[in-house]
Amino acid sequence: MNSSKENQCPKESLTPKWKEDFPVDVDQDAHIARRDFIRFLFLVSLGLFTGTLGTFWKGLFRSDRKIKPFRILGKEDVEVEGSYVFQLPDAKGPAILVRLGTDEFVAYSQKCTHLQCPVIWRSKESKLYCPCHHGAFNVKTGDVLYGPPDRALPRIHLDFRPDGIYFKSMDPGL
Ligand code: FES
């Protein structure tokens, strides 16, 4: 009869076969995982920091408040109830000037405040209309009349001089 000592397995035999075939140092493995995670966090932070810096930099050099006055057109170059589309400098996009009466002019950014489609002047309905999603704006105030836009059109302030109508300034939002 074998003694109980003889029945006991040797210590090595308690280790499963797969562990012998694929030895993994758990402590080392956890250390590498932590290191990878910290590296990941660092890269994400770096990306966020770079994005913030870019936004700050862009904001610093935004020129929409600095557009110098320029002549848009002569007063008689557009008929009453007519409109005229012109370009704002510094790639600020198109703008629309509408002549509402003999001496009544208004101008706005032509970019719809929904998704920036160009608005068009509909004289018969007396409104600025966006054909993309059927939005409309009050031509006298730029306020939204209906449709998806939730902000008024940014207004352009005009200066009337003897030789024509000039861009003077514009509301923020372009
Ligand atoms: S872009 Fe003008 S309503 Fe959508």
Boltz pocket constraint, residues with backbone or C-beta under 6 A from the ligand:
constraints:
  - pocket:
      binder: B
      contacts: [[A, 112], [A, 113], [A, 114], [A, 115], [A, 116], [A, 117], [A, 130], [A, 131], [A, 132], [A, 133], [A, 134], [A, 135], [A, 147], [A, 148], [A, 149]]
      max_distance: 6.0
